[in-house]
């Protein structure tokens, strides 16, 4: 199943429909400001396990991100930040960045990396932000790129092609228009150090802030 939602004015009824599906344990493909992503509510471990199977990795080796609607929401799930780190996140988000953060006890341990961290994203995408707000808590997400497989970029950014590939294995694909074929920039902030571990999509403001670290 596929549904169209426009980024410039997300239809509240369609947003509510997507949120209700997620709150029932559904798996939805959502647009972000980079690649489209598999997403589910963090309250449903079985749904997260299904996403791991779709991606082609075991739950223990999976690397997920929390998809948040705001920095304020994200801060409820990570350990307290010092002023410099908070300023970096505030300047970069919403935007195409994944911050690897020390998680607090609000994050179920099933979704943590071995060192008790988790990726934090606040994508600059009005559809995703509206859906997360309607759900009321972060979603667990990961890109539609399958691990270890070379995939032509159009199958990662075109919602119609994504639906052709995954439509019979997920509950809904949200068509938010053609996406980006460049992943997010990943910044490891765990343990107090700040290190760019993957260069991906970025923005001038974020690049300027990262140059100071």
PyMOL CGO cylinders between C-alpha atoms (Angstrom):
from pymol import cmd
from pymol.cgo import CYLINDER

trace = [
    CYLINDER, 0.00, 0.00, 0.00, 1.25, 3.48, -0.84, 0.3, 1, 1, 1, 1, 1, 1,
    CYLINDER, 1.25, 3.48, -0.84, -0.09, 6.92, 0.09, 0.3, 1, 1, 1, 1, 1, 1,
    CYLINDER, -0.09, 6.92, 0.09, 0.90, 10.39, -1.09, 0.3, 1, 1, 1, 1, 1, 1,
    CYLINDER, 0.90, 10.39, -1.09, 1.63, 13.15, 1.44, 0.3, 1, 1, 1, 1, 1, 1,
    CYLINDER, 1.63, 13.15, 1.44, 2.91, 16.54, 0.34, 0.3, 1, 1, 1, 1, 1, 1,
    CYLINDER, 2.91, 16.54, 0.34, 5.90, 17.99, 2.19, 0.3, 1, 1, 1, 1, 1, 1,
    CYLINDER, 5.90, 17.99, 2.19, 4.76, 21.60, 1.91, 0.3, 1, 1, 1, 1, 1, 1,
    CYLINDER, 4.76, 21.60, 1.91, 1.45, 20.90, 3.66, 0.3, 1, 1, 1, 1, 1, 1,
    CYLINDER, 1.45, 20.90, 3.66, 1.15, 17.39, 5.17, 0.3, 1, 1, 1, 1, 1, 1,
    CYLINDER, 1.15, 17.39, 5.17, -2.50, 16.36, 5.31, 0.3, 1, 1, 1, 1, 1, 1,
    CYLINDER, -2.50, 16.36, 5.31, -3.40, 15.91, 9.02, 0.3, 1, 1, 1, 1, 1, 1,
    CYLINDER, -3.40, 15.91, 9.02, -5.79, 13.06, 8.25, 0.3, 1, 1, 1, 1, 1, 1,
    CYLINDER, -5.79, 13.06, 8.25, -3.13, 11.13, 6.33, 0.3, 1, 1, 1, 1, 1, 1,
    CYLINDER, -3.13, 11.13, 6.33, -0.53, 11.88, 9.01, 0.3, 1, 1, 1, 1, 1, 1,
    CYLINDER, -0.53, 11.88, 9.01, -2.93, 10.53, 11.64, 0.3, 1, 1, 1, 1, 1, 1,
    CYLINDER, -2.93, 10.53, 11.64, -3.50, 7.41, 9.56, 0.3, 1, 1, 1, 1, 1, 1,
    CYLINDER, -3.50, 7.41, 9.56, 0.25, 6.75, 9.35, 0.3, 1, 1, 1, 1, 1, 1,
    CYLINDER, 0.25, 6.75, 9.35, 0.72, 7.43, 13.07, 0.3, 1, 1, 1, 1, 1, 1,
    CYLINDER, 0.72, 7.43, 13.07, -2.12, 5.08, 14.04, 0.3, 1, 1, 1, 1, 1, 1,
    CYLINDER, -2.12, 5.08, 14.04, -0.58, 2.33, 11.92, 0.3, 1, 1, 1, 1, 1, 1,
    CYLINDER, -0.58, 2.33, 11.92, 2.78, 2.80, 13.65, 0.3, 1, 1, 1, 1, 1, 1,
    CYLINDER, 2.78, 2.80, 13.65, 1.13, 2.82, 17.08, 0.3, 1, 1, 1, 1, 1, 1,
    CYLINDER, 1.13, 2.82, 17.08, -0.38, -0.57, 16.24, 0.3, 1, 1, 1, 1, 1, 1,
    CYLINDER, -0.38, -0.57, 16.24, 3.03, -2.06, 15.49, 0.3, 1, 1, 1, 1, 1, 1,
    CYLINDER, 3.03, -2.06, 15.49, 3.10, -1.39, 11.77, 0.3, 1, 1, 1, 1, 1, 1,
    CYLINDER, 3.10, -1.39, 11.77, 6.19, -0.89, 9.63, 0.3, 1, 1, 1, 1, 1, 1,
    CYLINDER, 6.19, -0.89, 9.63, 6.18, 2.15, 7.37, 0.3, 1, 1, 1, 1, 1, 1,
    CYLINDER, 6.18, 2.15, 7.37, 8.61, 3.49, 4.79, 0.3, 1, 1, 1, 1, 1, 1,
    CYLINDER, 8.61, 3.49, 4.79, 8.96, 7.23, 5.40, 0.3, 1, 1, 1, 1, 1, 1,
    CYLINDER, 8.96, 7.23, 5.40, 10.77, 10.05, 3.62, 0.3, 1, 1, 1, 1, 1, 1,
    CYLINDER, 10.77, 10.05, 3.62, 13.60, 11.82, 5.42, 0.3, 1, 1, 1, 1, 1, 1,
    CYLINDER, 13.60, 11.82, 5.42, 15.93, 14.58, 4.25, 0.3, 1, 1, 1, 1, 1, 1,
    CYLINDER, 15.93, 14.58, 4.25, 18.26, 11.87, 2.90, 0.3, 1, 1, 1, 1, 1, 1,
    CYLINDER, 18.26, 11.87, 2.90, 17.33, 8.29, 1.97, 0.3, 1, 1, 1, 1, 1, 1,
    CYLINDER, 17.33, 8.29, 1.97, 13.88, 6.85, 2.56, 0.3, 1, 1, 1, 1, 1, 1,
    CYLINDER, 13.88, 6.85, 2.56, 13.76, 4.81, 5.78, 0.3, 1, 1, 1, 1, 1, 1,
    CYLINDER, 13.76, 4.81, 5.78, 12.04, 1.80, 7.27, 0.3, 1, 1, 1, 1, 1, 1,
    CYLINDER, 12.04, 1.80, 7.27, 10.43, 2.99, 10.50, 0.3, 1, 1, 1, 1, 1, 1,
    CYLINDER, 10.43, 2.99, 10.50, 8.41, 1.62, 13.39, 0.3, 1, 1, 1, 1, 1, 1,
    CYLINDER, 8.41, 1.62, 13.39, 7.44, 2.62, 16.90, 0.3, 1, 1, 1, 1, 1, 1,
    CYLINDER, 7.44, 2.62, 16.90, 10.16, 2.01, 19.49, 0.3, 1, 1, 1, 1, 1, 1,
    CYLINDER, 10.16, 2.01, 19.49, 7.53, 0.31, 21.65, 0.3, 1, 1, 1, 1, 1, 1,
    CYLINDER, 7.53, 0.31, 21.65, 7.29, -2.76, 19.39, 0.3, 1, 1, 1, 1, 1, 1,
    CYLINDER, 7.29, -2.76, 19.39, 10.34, -5.02, 19.58, 0.3, 1, 1, 1, 1, 1, 1,
    CYLINDER, 10.34, -5.02, 19.58, 8.85, -7.47, 17.08, 0.3, 1, 1, 1, 1, 1, 1,
    CYLINDER, 8.85, -7.47, 17.08, 8.52, -4.70, 14.47, 0.3, 1, 1, 1, 1, 1, 1,
    CYLINDER, 8.52, -4.70, 14.47, 12.16, -3.73, 15.01, 0.3, 1, 1, 1, 1, 1, 1,
    CYLINDER, 12.16, -3.73, 15.01, 13.15, -7.37, 14.55, 0.3, 1, 1, 1, 1, 1, 1,
    CYLINDER, 13.15, -7.37, 14.55, 11.22, -7.46, 11.28, 0.3, 1, 1, 1, 1, 1, 1,
    CYLINDER, 11.22, -7.46, 11.28, 13.07, -4.37, 10.04, 0.3, 1, 1, 1, 1, 1, 1,
    CYLINDER, 13.07, -4.37, 10.04, 16.34, -6.11, 10.89, 0.3, 1, 1, 1, 1, 1, 1,
    CYLINDER, 16.34, -6.11, 10.89, 15.27, -9.03, 8.69, 0.3, 1, 1, 1, 1, 1, 1,
    CYLINDER, 15.27, -9.03, 8.69, 14.35, -6.65, 5.86, 0.3, 1, 1, 1, 1, 1, 1,
    CYLINDER, 14.35, -6.65, 5.86, 17.78, -5.02, 6.11, 0.3, 1, 1, 1, 1, 1, 1,
    CYLINDER, 17.78, -5.02, 6.11, 19.56, -8.37, 6.25, 0.3, 1, 1, 1, 1, 1, 1,
    CYLINDER, 19.56, -8.37, 6.25, 21.21, -8.20, 9.65, 0.3, 1, 1, 1, 1, 1, 1,
    CYLINDER, 21.21, -8.20, 9.65, 20.68, -9.75, 13.08, 0.3, 1, 1, 1, 1, 1, 1,
    CYLINDER, 20.68, -9.75, 13.08, 19.01, -7.71, 15.80, 0.3, 1, 1, 1, 1, 1, 1,
    CYLINDER, 19.01, -7.71, 15.80, 22.19, -7.73, 17.90, 0.3, 1, 1, 1, 1, 1, 1,
    CYLINDER, 22.19, -7.73, 17.90, 24.28, -6.34, 15.03, 0.3, 1, 1, 1, 1, 1, 1,
    CYLINDER, 24.28, -6.34, 15.03, 21.69, -3.84, 13.86, 0.3, 1, 1, 1, 1, 1, 1,
    CYLINDER, 21.69, -3.84, 13.86, 22.47, -0.14, 13.89, 0.3, 1, 1, 1, 1, 1, 1,
    CYLINDER, 22.47, -0.14, 13.89, 19.34, 1.89, 14.29, 0.3, 1, 1, 1, 1, 1, 1,
    CYLINDER, 19.34, 1.89, 14.29, 18.62, 5.56, 14.69, 0.3, 1, 1, 1, 1, 1, 1,
    CYLINDER, 18.62, 5.56, 14.69, 15.94, 7.29, 16.69, 0.3, 1, 1, 1, 1, 1, 1,
    CYLINDER, 15.94, 7.29, 16.69, 13.95, 9.49, 14.34, 0.3, 1, 1, 1, 1, 1, 1,
    CYLINDER, 13.95, 9.49, 14.34, 12.85, 12.49, 16.39, 0.3, 1, 1, 1, 1, 1, 1,
    CYLINDER, 12.85, 12.49, 16.39, 10.72, 15.50, 15.57, 0.3, 1, 1, 1, 1, 1, 1,
    CYLINDER, 10.72, 15.50, 15.57, 12.90, 17.96, 17.50, 0.3, 1, 1, 1, 1, 1, 1,
    CYLINDER, 12.90, 17.96, 17.50, 16.07, 18.32, 19.53, 0.3, 1, 1, 1, 1, 1, 1,
    CYLINDER, 16.07, 18.32, 19.53, 13.87, 18.67, 22.59, 0.3, 1, 1, 1, 1, 1, 1,
    CYLINDER, 13.87, 18.67, 22.59, 12.40, 15.20, 22.00, 0.3, 1, 1, 1, 1, 1, 1,
    CYLINDER, 12.40, 15.20, 22.00, 15.84, 13.71, 21.31, 0.3, 1, 1, 1, 1, 1, 1,
    CYLINDER, 15.84, 13.71, 21.31, 17.25, 15.12, 24.56, 0.3, 1, 1, 1, 1, 1, 1,
    CYLINDER, 17.25, 15.12, 24.56, 14.79, 13.00, 26.56, 0.3, 1, 1, 1, 1, 1, 1,
    CYLINDER, 14.79, 13.00, 26.56, 16.60, 9.84, 25.41, 0.3, 1, 1, 1, 1, 1, 1,
    CYLINDER, 16.60, 9.84, 25.41, 20.29, 10.75, 25.74, 0.3, 1, 1, 1, 1, 1, 1,
    CYLINDER, 20.29, 10.75, 25.74, 22.58, 11.59, 28.62, 0.3, 1, 1, 1, 1, 1, 1,
    CYLINDER, 22.58, 11.59, 28.62, 22.97, 15.26, 29.57, 0.3, 1, 1, 1, 1, 1, 1,
    CYLINDER, 22.97, 15.26, 29.57, 25.03, 17.25, 27.08, 0.3, 1, 1, 1, 1, 1, 1,
    CYLINDER, 25.03, 17.25, 27.08, 27.58, 19.94, 27.84, 0.3, 1, 1, 1, 1, 1, 1,
    CYLINDER, 27.58, 19.94, 27.84, 27.14, 23.40, 26.35, 0.3, 1, 1, 1, 1, 1, 1,
    CYLINDER, 27.14, 23.40, 26.35, 29.44, 22.82, 23.36, 0.3, 1, 1, 1, 1, 1, 1,
    CYLINDER, 29.44, 22.82, 23.36, 27.75, 19.58, 22.31, 0.3, 1, 1, 1, 1, 1, 1,
    CYLINDER, 27.75, 19.58, 22.31, 24.28, 21.03, 22.75, 0.3, 1, 1, 1, 1, 1, 1,
    CYLINDER, 24.28, 21.03, 22.75, 25.29, 24.02, 20.66, 0.3, 1, 1, 1, 1, 1, 1,
    CYLINDER, 25.29, 24.02, 20.66, 26.53, 21.71, 17.89, 0.3, 1, 1, 1, 1, 1, 1,
    CYLINDER, 26.53, 21.71, 17.89, 23.28, 19.74, 17.78, 0.3, 1, 1, 1, 1, 1, 1,
    CYLINDER, 23.28, 19.74, 17.78, 21.18, 22.89, 17.96, 0.3, 1, 1, 1, 1, 1, 1,
    CYLINDER, 21.18, 22.89, 17.96, 23.07, 24.36, 15.01, 0.3, 1, 1, 1, 1, 1, 1,
    CYLINDER, 23.07, 24.36, 15.01, 22.87, 21.20, 12.87, 0.3, 1, 1, 1, 1, 1, 1,
    CYLINDER, 22.87, 21.20, 12.87, 19.33, 20.02, 13.58, 0.3, 1, 1, 1, 1, 1, 1,
    CYLINDER, 19.33, 20.02, 13.58, 16.94, 19.59, 11.98, 0.3, 1, 1, 1, 1, 1, 1,
    CYLINDER, 16.94, 19.59, 11.98, 19.25, 18.46, 9.22, 0.3, 1, 1, 1, 1, 1, 1,
    CYLINDER, 19.25, 18.46, 9.22, 20.95, 15.52, 7.45, 0.3, 1, 1, 1, 1, 1, 1,
    CYLINDER, 20.95, 15.52, 7.45, 23.07, 14.41, 10.40, 0.3, 1, 1, 1, 1, 1, 1,
    CYLINDER, 23.07, 14.41, 10.40, 23.16, 11.30, 12.58, 0.3, 1, 1, 1, 1, 1, 1,
    CYLINDER, 23.16, 11.30, 12.58, 24.66, 11.90, 16.01, 0.3, 1, 1, 1, 1, 1, 1,
    CYLINDER, 24.66, 11.90, 16.01, 25.90, 8.83, 17.88, 0.3, 1, 1, 1, 1, 1, 1,
    CYLINDER, 25.90, 8.83, 17.88, 25.00, 9.64, 21.48, 0.3, 1, 1, 1, 1, 1, 1,
    CYLINDER, 25.00, 9.64, 21.48, 25.26, 8.05, 24.90, 0.3, 1, 1, 1, 1, 1, 1,
    CYLINDER, 25.26, 8.05, 24.90, 21.74, 6.79, 25.57, 0.3, 1, 1, 1, 1, 1, 1,
    CYLINDER, 21.74, 6.79, 25.57, 19.90, 7.03, 28.86, 0.3, 1, 1, 1, 1, 1, 1,
    CYLINDER, 19.90, 7.03, 28.86, 17.51, 4.51, 30.42, 0.3, 1, 1, 1, 1, 1, 1,
    CYLINDER, 17.51, 4.51, 30.42, 14.57, 5.72, 28.31, 0.3, 1, 1, 1, 1, 1, 1,
    CYLINDER, 14.57, 5.72, 28.31, 15.99, 3.85, 25.33, 0.3, 1, 1, 1, 1, 1, 1,
    CYLINDER, 15.99, 3.85, 25.33, 15.14, 0.12, 25.36, 0.3, 1, 1, 1, 1, 1, 1,
    CYLINDER, 15.14, 0.12, 25.36, 18.39, -1.84, 25.51, 0.3, 1, 1, 1, 1, 1, 1,
    CYLINDER, 18.39, -1.84, 25.51, 17.39, -3.89, 22.46, 0.3, 1, 1, 1, 1, 1, 1,
    CYLINDER, 17.39, -3.89, 22.46, 18.07, -0.87, 20.26, 0.3, 1, 1, 1, 1, 1, 1,
    CYLINDER, 18.07, -0.87, 20.26, 21.41, 0.13, 21.74, 0.3, 1, 1, 1, 1, 1, 1,
    CYLINDER, 21.41, 0.13, 21.74, 24.79, -0.41, 20.17, 0.3, 1, 1, 1, 1, 1, 1,
    CYLINDER, 24.79, -0.41, 20.17, 27.16, -2.60, 22.28, 0.3, 1, 1, 1, 1, 1, 1,
    CYLINDER, 27.16, -2.60, 22.28, 28.62, 0.51, 23.95, 0.3, 1, 1, 1, 1, 1, 1,
    CYLINDER, 28.62, 0.51, 23.95, 25.14, 1.72, 24.97, 0.3, 1, 1, 1, 1, 1, 1,
    CYLINDER, 25.14, 1.72, 24.97, 24.86, 4.38, 22.31, 0.3, 1, 1, 1, 1, 1, 1,
    CYLINDER, 24.86, 4.38, 22.31, 22.26, 5.11, 19.68, 0.3, 1, 1, 1, 1, 1, 1,
    CYLINDER, 22.26, 5.11, 19.68, 22.06, 7.22, 16.56, 0.3, 1, 1, 1, 1, 1, 1,
    CYLINDER, 22.06, 7.22, 16.56, 19.93, 10.34, 16.89, 0.3, 1, 1, 1, 1, 1, 1,
    CYLINDER, 19.93, 10.34, 16.89, 18.31, 11.99, 13.86, 0.3, 1, 1, 1, 1, 1, 1,
    CYLINDER, 18.31, 11.99, 13.86, 16.04, 15.01, 13.50, 0.3, 1, 1, 1, 1, 1, 1,
    CYLINDER, 16.04, 15.01, 13.50, 15.49, 15.02, 9.74, 0.3, 1, 1, 1, 1, 1, 1,
    CYLINDER, 15.49, 15.02, 9.74, 14.53, 18.26, 8.04, 0.3, 1, 1, 1, 1, 1, 1,
    CYLINDER, 14.53, 18.26, 8.04, 11.37, 16.74, 6.58, 0.3, 1, 1, 1, 1, 1, 1,
    CYLINDER, 11.37, 16.74, 6.58, 7.93, 18.02, 7.49, 0.3, 1, 1, 1, 1, 1, 1,
    CYLINDER, 7.93, 18.02, 7.49, 6.17, 14.71, 6.83, 0.3, 1, 1, 1, 1, 1, 1,
    CYLINDER, 6.17, 14.71, 6.83, 8.38, 12.72, 9.16, 0.3, 1, 1, 1, 1, 1, 1,
    CYLINDER, 8.38, 12.72, 9.16, 8.28, 15.41, 11.83, 0.3, 1, 1, 1, 1, 1, 1,
    CYLINDER, 8.28, 15.41, 11.83, 4.46, 15.50, 11.69, 0.3, 1, 1, 1, 1, 1, 1,
    CYLINDER, 4.46, 15.50, 11.69, 4.21, 11.70, 11.93, 0.3, 1, 1, 1, 1, 1, 1,
    CYLINDER, 4.21, 11.70, 11.93, 6.60, 11.52, 14.90, 0.3, 1, 1, 1, 1, 1, 1,
    CYLINDER, 6.60, 11.52, 14.90, 4.71, 14.30, 16.67, 0.3, 1, 1, 1, 1, 1, 1,
    CYLINDER, 4.71, 14.30, 16.67, 1.45, 12.42, 16.12, 0.3, 1, 1, 1, 1, 1, 1,
    CYLINDER, 1.45, 12.42, 16.12, 2.95, 9.19, 17.49, 0.3, 1, 1, 1, 1, 1, 1,
    CYLINDER, 2.95, 9.19, 17.49, 4.32, 11.08, 20.49, 0.3, 1, 1, 1, 1, 1, 1,
    CYLINDER, 4.32, 11.08, 20.49, 7.70, 9.37, 20.75, 0.3, 1, 1, 1, 1, 1, 1,
    CYLINDER, 7.70, 9.37, 20.75, 10.71, 8.71, 18.52, 0.3, 1, 1, 1, 1, 1, 1,
    CYLINDER, 10.71, 8.71, 18.52, 10.55, 6.11, 15.79, 0.3, 1, 1, 1, 1, 1, 1,
    CYLINDER, 10.55, 6.11, 15.79, 13.22, 3.50, 15.26, 0.3, 1, 1, 1, 1, 1, 1,
    CYLINDER, 13.22, 3.50, 15.26, 14.50, 3.82, 11.71, 0.3, 1, 1, 1, 1, 1, 1,
    CYLINDER, 14.50, 3.82, 11.71, 17.11, 2.70, 9.23, 0.3, 1, 1, 1, 1, 1, 1,
    CYLINDER, 17.11, 2.70, 9.23, 17.54, 3.37, 5.52, 0.3, 1, 1, 1, 1, 1, 1,
    CYLINDER, 17.54, 3.37, 5.52, 15.91, 1.18, 2.89, 0.3, 1, 1, 1, 1, 1, 1,
    CYLINDER, 15.91, 1.18, 2.89, 19.35, 0.23, 1.62, 0.3, 1, 1, 1, 1, 1, 1,
    CYLINDER, 19.35, 0.23, 1.62, 19.81, -3.51, 2.26, 0.3, 1, 1, 1, 1, 1, 1,
    CYLINDER, 19.81, -3.51, 2.26, 23.10, -4.50, 3.92, 0.3, 1, 1, 1, 1, 1, 1,
    CYLINDER, 23.10, -4.50, 3.92, 25.74, -5.84, 1.55, 0.3, 1, 1, 1, 1, 1, 1,
    CYLINDER, 25.74, -5.84, 1.55, 23.74, -5.26, -1.63, 0.3, 1, 1, 1, 1, 1, 1,
    CYLINDER, 23.74, -5.26, -1.63, 24.49, -2.83, -4.42, 0.3, 1, 1, 1, 1, 1, 1,
    CYLINDER, 24.49, -2.83, -4.42, 21.25, -1.07, -5.30, 0.3, 1, 1, 1, 1, 1, 1,
    CYLINDER, 21.25, -1.07, -5.30, 20.70, 1.42, -8.09, 0.3, 1, 1, 1, 1, 1, 1,
    CYLINDER, 20.70, 1.42, -8.09, 20.00, 4.80, -6.56, 0.3, 1, 1, 1, 1, 1, 1,
    CYLINDER, 20.00, 4.80, -6.56, 16.51, 5.16, -8.04, 0.3, 1, 1, 1, 1, 1, 1,
    CYLINDER, 16.51, 5.16, -8.04, 15.36, 2.17, -5.98, 0.3, 1, 1, 1, 1, 1, 1,
    CYLINDER, 15.36, 2.17, -5.98, 16.36, 4.08, -2.83, 0.3, 1, 1, 1, 1, 1, 1,
    CYLINDER, 16.36, 4.08, -2.83, 14.84, 7.45, -3.67, 0.3, 1, 1, 1, 1, 1, 1,
    CYLINDER, 14.84, 7.45, -3.67, 11.76, 6.82, -5.83, 0.3, 1, 1, 1, 1, 1, 1,
    CYLINDER, 11.76, 6.82, -5.83, 8.78, 5.88, -3.62, 0.3, 1, 1, 1, 1, 1, 1,
    CYLINDER, 8.78, 5.88, -3.62, 7.02, 4.06, -6.47, 0.3, 1, 1, 1, 1, 1, 1,
    CYLINDER, 7.02, 4.06, -6.47, 10.05, 1.81, -7.00, 0.3, 1, 1, 1, 1, 1, 1,
    CYLINDER, 10.05, 1.81, -7.00, 10.47, 1.40, -3.26, 0.3, 1, 1, 1, 1, 1, 1,
    CYLINDER, 10.47, 1.40, -3.26, 6.85, 0.23, -3.13, 0.3, 1, 1, 1, 1, 1, 1,
    CYLINDER, 6.85, 0.23, -3.13, 7.49, -2.20, -6.00, 0.3, 1, 1, 1, 1, 1, 1,
    CYLINDER, 7.49, -2.20, -6.00, 10.39, -3.68, -4.00, 0.3, 1, 1, 1, 1, 1, 1,
    CYLINDER, 10.39, -3.68, -4.00, 9.05, -3.61, -0.44, 0.3, 1, 1, 1, 1, 1, 1,
    CYLINDER, 9.05, -3.61, -0.44, 5.31, -3.01, -0.68, 0.3, 1, 1, 1, 1, 1, 1,
    CYLINDER, 5.31, -3.01, -0.68, 4.40, -6.62, 0.08, 0.3, 1, 1, 1, 1, 1, 1,
    CYLINDER, 4.40, -6.62, 0.08, 6.70, -6.72, 3.15, 0.3, 1, 1, 1, 1, 1, 1,
    CYLINDER, 6.70, -6.72, 3.15, 5.80, -3.47, 4.89, 0.3, 1, 1, 1, 1, 1, 1,
    CYLINDER, 5.80, -3.47, 4.89, 2.43, -2.06, 5.91, 0.3, 1, 1, 1, 1, 1, 1,
    CYLINDER, 2.43, -2.06, 5.91, 2.69, 1.26, 4.09, 0.3, 1, 1, 1, 1, 1, 1,
    CYLINDER, 2.69, 1.26, 4.09, 5.00, 3.33, 1.88, 0.3, 1, 1, 1, 1, 1, 1,
    CYLINDER, 5.00, 3.33, 1.88, 4.59, 7.09, 2.24, 0.3, 1, 1, 1, 1, 1, 1,
    CYLINDER, 4.59, 7.09, 2.24, 5.23, 8.90, -1.04, 0.3, 1, 1, 1, 1, 1, 1,
    CYLINDER, 5.23, 8.90, -1.04, 6.83, 12.19, -0.07, 0.3, 1, 1, 1, 1, 1, 1,
    CYLINDER, 6.83, 12.19, -0.07, 8.38, 12.81, -3.47, 0.3, 1, 1, 1, 1, 1, 1,
    CYLINDER, 8.38, 12.81, -3.47, 11.76, 11.84, -4.86, 0.3, 1, 1, 1, 1, 1, 1,
    CYLINDER, 11.76, 11.84, -4.86, 14.30, 11.54, -2.03, 0.3, 1, 1, 1, 1, 1, 1,
    CYLINDER, 14.30, 11.54, -2.03, 18.04, 12.01, -1.81, 0.3, 1, 1, 1, 1, 1, 1,
    CYLINDER, 18.04, 12.01, -1.81, 20.58, 9.34, -2.76, 0.3, 1, 1, 1, 1, 1, 1,
    CYLINDER, 20.58, 9.34, -2.76, 23.22, 10.54, -0.29, 0.3, 1, 1, 1, 1, 1, 1,
    CYLINDER, 23.22, 10.54, -0.29, 23.09, 9.25, 3.32, 0.3, 1, 1, 1, 1, 1, 1,
    CYLINDER, 23.09, 9.25, 3.32, 23.44, 11.43, 6.38, 0.3, 1, 1, 1, 1, 1, 1,
    CYLINDER, 23.44, 11.43, 6.38, 26.74, 12.58, 7.82, 0.3, 1, 1, 1, 1, 1, 1,
    CYLINDER, 26.74, 12.58, 7.82, 27.49, 10.53, 10.94, 0.3, 1, 1, 1, 1, 1, 1,
    CYLINDER, 27.49, 10.53, 10.94, 29.09, 12.23, 13.96, 0.3, 1, 1, 1, 1, 1, 1,
    CYLINDER, 29.09, 12.23, 13.96, 30.21, 10.15, 16.94, 0.3, 1, 1, 1, 1, 1, 1,
    CYLINDER, 30.21, 10.15, 16.94, 29.72, 12.13, 20.15, 0.3, 1, 1, 1, 1, 1, 1,
    CYLINDER, 29.72, 12.13, 20.15, 29.90, 9.23, 22.62, 0.3, 1, 1, 1, 1, 1, 1,
    CYLINDER, 29.90, 9.23, 22.62, 32.16, 9.60, 25.60, 0.3, 1, 1, 1, 1, 1, 1,
    CYLINDER, 32.16, 9.60, 25.60, 32.56, 13.34, 25.15, 0.3, 1, 1, 1, 1, 1, 1,
    CYLINDER, 32.56, 13.34, 25.15, 34.66, 13.24, 21.97, 0.3, 1, 1, 1, 1, 1, 1,
    CYLINDER, 34.66, 13.24, 21.97, 33.32, 14.51, 18.65, 0.3, 1, 1, 1, 1, 1, 1,
    CYLINDER, 33.32, 14.51, 18.65, 34.40, 12.75, 15.46, 0.3, 1, 1, 1, 1, 1, 1,
    CYLINDER, 34.40, 12.75, 15.46, 32.93, 12.65, 11.96, 0.3, 1, 1, 1, 1, 1, 1,
    CYLINDER, 32.93, 12.65, 11.96, 32.87, 8.95, 11.06, 0.3, 1, 1, 1, 1, 1, 1,
    CYLINDER, 32.87, 8.95, 11.06, 31.02, 9.22, 7.74, 0.3, 1, 1, 1, 1, 1, 1,
    CYLINDER, 31.02, 9.22, 7.74, 30.84, 12.11, 5.34, 0.3, 1, 1, 1, 1, 1, 1,
    CYLINDER, 30.84, 12.11, 5.34, 27.44, 12.27, 3.73, 0.3, 1, 1, 1, 1, 1, 1,
    CYLINDER, 27.44, 12.27, 3.73, 24.87, 14.94, 3.06, 0.3, 1, 1, 1, 1, 1, 1,
    CYLINDER, 24.87, 14.94, 3.06, 25.41, 18.11, 5.08, 0.3, 1, 1, 1, 1, 1, 1,
    CYLINDER, 25.41, 18.11, 5.08, 24.52, 21.79, 5.08, 0.3, 1, 1, 1, 1, 1, 1,
    CYLINDER, 24.52, 21.79, 5.08, 26.69, 24.92, 5.22, 0.3, 1, 1, 1, 1, 1, 1,
    CYLINDER, 26.69, 24.92, 5.22, 25.71, 25.74, 8.79, 0.3, 1, 1, 1, 1, 1, 1,
    CYLINDER, 25.71, 25.74, 8.79, 26.57, 22.29, 10.07, 0.3, 1, 1, 1, 1, 1, 1,
    CYLINDER, 26.57, 22.29, 10.07, 29.85, 22.18, 8.17, 0.3, 1, 1, 1, 1, 1, 1,
    CYLINDER, 29.85, 22.18, 8.17, 30.83, 25.51, 9.71, 0.3, 1, 1, 1, 1, 1, 1,
    CYLINDER, 30.83, 25.51, 9.71, 30.11, 24.27, 13.24, 0.3, 1, 1, 1, 1, 1, 1,
    CYLINDER, 30.11, 24.27, 13.24, 31.90, 20.95, 12.69, 0.3, 1, 1, 1, 1, 1, 1,
    CYLINDER, 31.90, 20.95, 12.69, 35.02, 22.80, 11.52, 0.3, 1, 1, 1, 1, 1, 1,
    CYLINDER, 35.02, 22.80, 11.52, 35.50, 23.97, 15.12, 0.3, 1, 1, 1, 1, 1, 1,
    CYLINDER, 35.50, 23.97, 15.12, 35.84, 20.42, 16.42, 0.3, 1, 1, 1, 1, 1, 1,
]
cmd.load_cgo(trace, "trace")
